[in-house]
Amino acid sequence: MNVPNLCKALGLPLAIVVPLAGQPSEATKRLRERNKMFEPGVIQVAENVYTAIGYQVSANSMIVGSDGVIIVDPGQMPSAASKVRAAFEKMSPLPVRAIIYTHGHGDHTNGAPAFFEPGKGIEVWARDNYGSEAASVRRKGLTAGLRPSNSQGFDLLPEQRLGIGIAIPPERRPAGNMMRDGTQRRETQPPARQPARVQPTHLFSEGRKALTVAGVELELVAAPGETADQLYVWYPDRRVVFAGDNFYQSWPNVYPLRGTARRSLRDWIASIDKMVRQDPLHVVGGHTAPILSDAKEVLSNYRDAMQWVLDRTLDGMRQFMTPDELVEHARLPERFAKLDYLGDYYGTVEGTVRDLYAQDLGWFDSDPLSLHREAPRKQSERIADLAGGVDVLKQKARQAIAGDDPLGAAQLLRHVIRLSPGDREAKLLMADALAVVGERTFNGPVRNYTLSSSNRYRQQAQAGQ
C-alpha cells in the first residue's frame, strides 16, 4: 500500500503517517538530529558561568559571584524555571542578587518569579524601552500572532511537533496558545507568594552600562536587532557574551510569520558587530546551546552573512529586480550556506530578502500587473475556465498528489476552494497536500504554519464548514 492510501486507511494526515511509514523527508531527519541539542541539562560555559538548555524554550544562564548569583533570561514559565533554578542550585547554593532581561519577550522573562523573591533587594535590569515590541502591537489595536494558523507549533498535534530549540518540545509544551513575545496567554498563576510577572527594577538608557553585582563586573550594551529593546551582556573577565535573541544557531528571524513590529537587519548587523569587537571566546545565544569556543569567528560569520544578503538585495533593487528575482540573487554563497548555525531553522534568507524589499521599497514589486490586480475569486474563475471547470481542477489536483506533486496540488485546490468553499473533498485533498508539503519543509515556522493549515482544512471538512 502506498503512503497516501495508507493515510486514507488510517484516517490520519500524511504529515503523521509519512514518518510512521519509514519515509521521513530529509527535512524531518535533519530537524530530528537538531533536536538532540535540546535534551535538558546545564552546560558550563566558563569557570563560573552556566547555561540551562532544554528545560524551556529559551536558554537560561547563571553567573556565580562572590556572595550571590546573576540570572540572565529566567525563561518562559515559573514551573519550568523552578526546575532550572533547582539545577543551578546544584552548581551554587548562593542567593540570587540580580536578574537581567536581554529583551522583553515573554519566553525570556515570564519565568522570573521562580528566581525573584520580594523584599530581598534583587535587582532586575533591562533597557529603558523594555517591552517596546509588545507595546507597538498594542498601539495598533492588534495582537501578536494575528494569523489563522500558528507558526510556533503550539496548535499542532503531538505527532507533528519537532522541538528545534525555538518551538517547545511536546513533553514540555504549555497548554493554550502562548506566544514568544508574551502578548497572549500566560501559564496559570504561579504560587500566591510570587508575583505574576516581575517588572524591571533598574532601567538604563545609555549605550553601555557598567554594572557590578556580587563582585562580578559586567557591561549591559544596547543592541537592537530581533527587538528594539534588545541588549547583550558582556562579561569581560571570562570573555563571555550573552547575546539574547540577536544570536541563536539559525538564520536570524528578521521577519516573523506571526506578525509583529518590524525588525531592522541593519541594526541587527551593527549589534553583532559590537559583539565581535569585544573579542569574545564564548557566546550564549537566546535559544540554542552555547558556542564554547571560536565565538568571535562564529559571530563574524553571522554578521558577514547578514551583510552579504543586505548588500546583494540592495544591488538587485538597483537593477530593478522583483522580490522573486531578489530571492535567487541574494542566495547565500557556499562559504556561508555550509555553516549549520546559518541554516534556515528559524528565520529564512528568503523571508529576510522579501522583508528588506518591503521595508525599503514598499509593497509594489515593479510588475505593472500588480497595479491592476483582480480579486482572488476572479483569478480563480479564470484558472477554472482555462482548465475546463472546477471538477477538472480537482481531478488535476488528485493527479498531482498521486504524482508526488503536493505543492502543485495545493495551488490548484486553492482555486477550487475559493470557488466552492463548501467542497468537503477539496478541503480534505488540500489537507493531505499541505501535510506532505509541511513534512518536507525544513524551516520551523513555515513547517508549523503549513501543518497547522493542513489540520485546519481537515477540521473544516470534517465539520462540514
N, C-alpha and C positions, 0 to 999 in steps of 0.2 A: 504494500500500500504506500503511495507517495505521501509526502508531508501534508499537502493541502487536504487530501482525502482523510488522512489520519486526524487532522484538526476537526474536520466535519464530523467524523465518527465519535470523537471525544467531546465535541461541543466546546472546544477551547480555542482561544485566539492563537494564531500562528506564532506570535511572539513568545508564547509559553511552550508550545509543542515542539518548535524547531530545536531548542536546546535539549528537550527531553528525548527527541528522536536521534540524538547524537550528531546533530549537524549545526552546531552554533556557528555563527558567522565569525570572520576574523575580528570584527569589531568587538563582539562579545568576548571572544577569547582574550583579546588584549585588555579589555576592561576587567575581566576576572583576574588576570595576572596583576594588574594595577591594584586591585582591591586587597592584595596581600599586604600592602603597605600599611593598612589601617587596622591591624589587629591591636586591640587595646594594650597599651604599655607606656612606660616612661623611658624616654631616651635622654641620656646625659649628653648635653651639648658641649659643655666646658666644665671646668673644675667645680663650680657652684651654680651651674645653670642646668635646668631640667625642663623637658617638654613632654607633655602628655599627648599621645596620638590615639585616636580610635574610640575614646570614651564619648566624644561629642563630635559634632560636625566641624568645629574649629580646633586648631591647635592651642593648647593652654600651657603657659610657661611659668616657671618659678625660679627666681634668683634668690639664693641664700646669702644673707648678710650676717653681720656680727651678732645682732640681737633680734633678728626677725627676717621675714621673707617678703619678697615683692612678687605679686602675681601680675603677669601680662596676659590680658584677654581671658577672663574666667570662663567664658563659654556660653552655651545656649540655654541650658536648663539647670535649675538648682539641684534637682535629683541626680543628674549625671555629673554636675560639677562637684557634688559631695563625694562621689567616687574618685574624682580627680584629686580632691583635697586629701582623702584617705591615702591615696597612692603617694602623694607628695610628702605626707607626714612620715612615711617610712624613710624618706630621704632626710627630712629635717622636721623636728617637732616644734621649731620656733614659731612664734605667733606671726600673723600677717600684719605687716606695717603699712603696706601700700598696694593699691590695685591700679593698673594702667590700662585704659581702653585705647587700642590703636585706632578705633573709629566707632561710630555709633550703631552699627548693625547688631541686631539682637542676638545673633549667633555668637557674638564675641562679648556681649555684656549681660545678657539676662541670667547667666549663671552666677553673677556676683553675690547674691545672698548666701551662697554656700561658703563664701570666704569673708564676707563683711559682717562685723559684729558692732552694732551701735554702741556708742559710748566708749569705744576702745581707741579712739583717735586715729583710726585708719584713714589714710589719705587716698582719695580716688581721683586720678589725674586723667584729663582729656584736653583737647584743644577747645578754644572758646566758641567754635562753630560746631561743637558736638551735636550730632543728630540732624545735621543740615539736610541730608537726603530725605529722610522721612518727613521733615518739616516742609520741604519743597513739594513733595507729593500731596501732603495735606492741603497746602495752599491752593493747589489746582483743583481741589474737591474730588480727588481720585483716591484709590487705594493701590498700593503696590500689588503687582500680580493681576492686574485687570485684564485677564485673558480667560477664554473658556476652558483651557487646559492648563495644567501646572507643569512648569519647566524644571522644578526641583525634584520631581518624582514622588512627592508626598501623597498623591492620589492614585498611585499605581497599585496593582495587585502585588502581593509579596513576591510571587514568582518572577515578576518583571523588574524588580528593583535591583540595581547594582550600586553599591557604595563606592564612589570614585574619589572620596575624600572631600567632596563638596555636598553631595546628597547623602542623607543619613542612611546607613545600612538598615535592612529590615528589622533586625532584632533590637535596634536602638532607636527606632522611629517614634517620634511623639505622635500622640493622637491628634487628629484635626489637621488644619491647613496652616502651618506656621511658616512664615516667610523668613528668609535670611535677614532681612533688614528690620525685623521685629515689628512691622506695621500691622500684622494680622495676629491671629490667635497666639497667646502665650500658654505655656504649660499651666496646669491647675495651680492654685495658690501654694507657695511654699509654707513651711511651718509658721504659725502665727507670730513667733518671736522674730521672724525675719521680714524685712521689707519686701514688697512685691517686686520692686525694681530699685537698684541703687544708683542714684544720680551722682555725677562728679562733685567732689567737694573742692577741687582745685582745677582751675582752667588757666591756660596760658595763651597769649595772643602773639608772642614773638615767634620768629622763625625757628629759634633754637633755645631750649630752656634747660639749664643745668640743674640737676636735682641730686641730692644726697639723702638716701634713706637706708637705715640700718648699716651705715658705714659703706654703702655701695654708691659710687659716683656714676650717674647716668646722664645722658642727654636725650631729651624729647625733641624731635625735629619735625616741623610741619612738612607734610609730604602728600599733597593732594594727588589723587590718582583714581583708584577704584571709587573712592568717595572724596568729596571736597574736605571733609573733616579728618582725613587720614593723617596719622603720624607714624614715625618709626622710632624705636628705642635703640640707642647706641650705647653699648657697654664697652668702653674703651679698654679696660683692664683685661678683658677676655676676648676682645675683638669680635664681639657678637652683635649682629644687627637683628632686631625683631621687626620684621618688615610689615607686619599686618597683612592686609589683603592686597598690597601692592606687589606681592610675590607669592605664588604658590606654584607647584610644579605642573604648570599648564600654560598655554597661551592665555594672556590676560582676558578677562571677561569685559571687554570695552563696551559691548552692547548686550546687556542682559535681556533675554527674551521676555521676561516677566513684565518689563516696562518699568522705568524708574527715572531718576534725574539723569541728565546727560553726563557722560564721562569724557574727560579730555585725555586723549592719547598723548598730547604734547606735555601736559602736566605730569602724566604718568612717567614718561621718559625722563623728564627733569628730576623727578623724585628718585628714580632708580639710579640716576647718575650721581646724585648726592650720596647714596649708599655706597656706590662704587668708590667714590673719593674718600670714604672712611677707611678703605683698605681692610675690609672685614675678612676674617678667617672662617667664620660660621654665619649662616643665615637661617633664621627661623621664619618660615612662611606662615600665612594665615590659616592654612588647612592641611598641608601635606607634611611629610616627615622633614625634619631639619636637614639642611646641607651642612655636613660636618667638616668639610674641607673644600678648598678651592672656591669659597663663596664669592670672591672678587671676580673670578673668571665666569662663574655662573651668572652673576648679576650683570656683568659686562655683556655677555651674550644676550641676556634678556633685553637689556637696553638697546643694544645694537640691532637686534631683530625687529623691535618695535620701530626704531628709527628708519630701518630699511623699508618697512611697509609704509610708513608715513611718506618717505621720500618718493617711493615708487608710485604711490597713489596720487601725490601731487603732480608728479611727472606725467602720469596718464591723464589727469584732469587738464593739464596744459595742452594735451594733444586731443582734447575734446572726446575722450573715451567715455562710454557709458559705464554705469556701475557693473554690468555684467562683464564688460571687457576689462575693467579695472581689476576684478577678482583674479583673472588669469595673469594680468600684467604684474600684479603685486604678490604673486605666489612666492613663498619663501624659497631662497636658494638652498642647495643641498647642505651647505655648512651649518645652516640653522635648522632645516627640516629634519635632519638626522638626530637632533637633540630631543630626547624624550620629554624633558621638562619644558619644551616649547611645543609639545603636541597639543592638538585641539581637544583636550579632555573637557575643558570647561568653557573657555572662550574660543572663538574661531578667528582665523585670519580673515576669512570671507566676511564675517559679521563686522569686523573692525573696518575693513575697506568700505563696506556699504555705509556704515555709520559715519565714517570720515566724509564721504561724499555728501551725505545728507546734512551733516553739520556745516560743511564749508560751502556747498552749492545749493542745498535745499532739495525738495522732492523731485524736481524736474530732471529727467535723465537724458535730456538732449534729443530724444526721439520726438519728432513733431506729432506723431500719432498719440503720444502721451498727453498732448494738449487737447485732444478730441476723443477722450475715452468714452466708450459706450458702457452702459450699465452691465454689470456681470450677467444678468439674465439674458440680455440681448446678445452678448458674446456667446453664451451657451446655445441660444437659439440658432445662431449662425453655424456653430460646430455641428449641432444635431442635424441641421438641414444638409450640410455637406456630407455627413456620414450616411444619411438616409433615414434619420429618425432616432428617437431616444432608445428604442428597443435595439437598434443596431449598435448604438454606442455601448449599451450594456453588454451585448454579446461580444463586442470587441474587447471590453474590459475583462470578461471571463477568459477570453483567449489570451490576453496579456498576462493574467495571473497564471494560467496553465503554462505559458511560455516563459515563466520566471521573469516577468517584467512588472513587478508590483507598482513601481512608480508610474509607469505608463498607464496602468490600470486605474490608479488613483486619479490621475489627471483627467481621464475620460469620465470617471464616475463623478467627479466634481460637477461636470456639466449635467449629468443625469439627475443628480440630487437637487441642483438648482431648479431644474425644470419640473421634476417630480418629487417634491420634498417628502411626500408620504410613501415613497417606494421603499418598502422594508428590505427587499432583496438587494437593492442598490446600496443601502447603508450597511448591510452585512458584508457585501463584497468590498466596500470601502474599508470597513473594519479589518477585514482579512489583509487587504493590500497594505494598509498603513502599519499593521502589526509586523509584516515582513520588512517593510522599509525601516521601521523603528529598530527592529532587532539587528539590522545590518548597519545601523548608524553608530559612529564612534563617539561623537561629541555628546556629553552627558545631557545638557539641557535640551538639545534638539531631539535626542533619542527619547527623553522623558515626555516632551511635548507631543511627539508623534505617537508614542504608545498610548498616552492619555487620550489623545484624539481618537485613536482606534477604539479604545474602550467606550468612549462617549457615543460614537456611532453605533456600536453594538448595543449599548443600553437603550438608545433611542429606538432602534429596530425592534428590540425585544419588548419595549413598552408601547410599540405601535405609534410612535410620535413621528 
